[in-house]
Amino acid sequence: MKQSKKILFIFFFIFLNFKFAIAEEKVVFINIDLVFQNSIEGKDIAKKLEVFKKEKMSTLKAKENEILKNEKKLLSQKNVLTKEEFDIKVKDLRKEIALFQDNKRKFSLEFEEKRNEELKIFMNSIRPIIENYIKKNSISIVLNQKNLFIADKKYDITNDILKILNKDS
């Protein structure tokens, strides 16, 4: 009798403390890139970045054309100029090229910084919307689709979030 009480006690102890392996946790995924590309706010950011890039690229292209023109002019004067004058002009052209390359590198860094800043703003603006969606639909975890190997499409909330985002904009 003592042994059966022990077994019964252990059984109830385990039963009361054991959580069933029923999938209470709801895990979904979202394609953030698709949300960015197809949301009104994301498209606005992409346009703004494209305009910024085109403006800077046109300035760089004009400077590059000016350098090429100076190089051709210098090469055409090679036989007319003295060796010292030619060397001085070559040195000046090399400085101009180095400055151009430095400006190009600075633009690239500036563009990356601006893009990262805009993406951060975008992510901060959609975070409350996703959090609200999670609460309403009792979702535990949201994963980014690009970090998944394979998943059933029924767990994809991308279109739902896009509808909410575009409705709010």
C-alpha positions, 0 to 999 in steps of 0.5 A, spaced: 500 500 500 505 504 501 508 503 495 502 504 491 501 511 494 508 513 493 507 511 485 501 515 485 504 521 489 510 521 483 505 520 478 501 526 480 507 530 481 509 529 474 503 530 471 502 537 475 509 539 473 509 537 466 507 541 461 504 538 455 508 538 448 502 541 445 504 547 440 502 553 444 507 557 441 505 560 435 511 561 430 511 565 424 515 568 419 515 575 415 519 577 408 522 584 411 525 585 404 518 584 400 515 589 405 520 594 404 520 593 397 512 593 396 510 598 402 508 605 401 513 607 406 519 603 403 518 605 396 518 612 398 525 611 402 527 607 396 526 613 391 529 618 396 535 614 396 535 613 389 535 621 388 540 622 393 545 617 389 543 619 382 545 626 384 552 624 387 553 620 381 552 625 376 557 630 380 562 624 380 561 623 373 562 630 371 568 630 375 571 624 372 569 626 365 573 633 367 579 628 369 579 624 362 579 631 358 585 634 362 588 627 361 587 627 354 589 634 353 596 633 357 597 627 353 596 631 346 601 636 349 606 631 351 611 633 345 610 640 346 611 641 353 618 640 356 620 634 361 619 638 367 613 642 365 610 635 363 612 631 370 609 637 374 602 637 370 602 629 371 603 630 378 597 635 378 593 630 374 595 624 379 593 628 385 586 630 382 585 623 380 587 621 388 582 626 390 577 624 385 577 617 388 577 619 395 571 623 394 568 617 390 570 612 397 567 618 401 560 618 397 560 610 398 560 611 405 556 616 406 550 613 401 551 606 406 550 610 412 544 614 409 541 607 407 542 604 414 539 610 417 533 610 413 532 602 414 533 603 421 527 608 421 523 604 417 524 598 421 522 602 427 516 604 424 514 597 422 516 594 429 509 597 433 505 594 427 508 587 427 508 587 435 500 589 435 499 584 430 503 579 434 498 581 440 492 580 436 494 573 433 497 570 439 504 569 436 510 568 440 515 568 435 516 572 428 522 570 424 525 573 418 524 569 412 531 569 409 533 566 415 529 560 414 531 554 410 524 551 409 517 553 412 510 552 410 506 558 407 501 558 411 505 561 417 507 567 412 505 574 415 508 578 410 502 580 406 498 581 412 503 586 415 503 589 408 496 590 408 496 593 415 502 598 413 499 600 406 492 602 409 496 606 415 500 610 410 
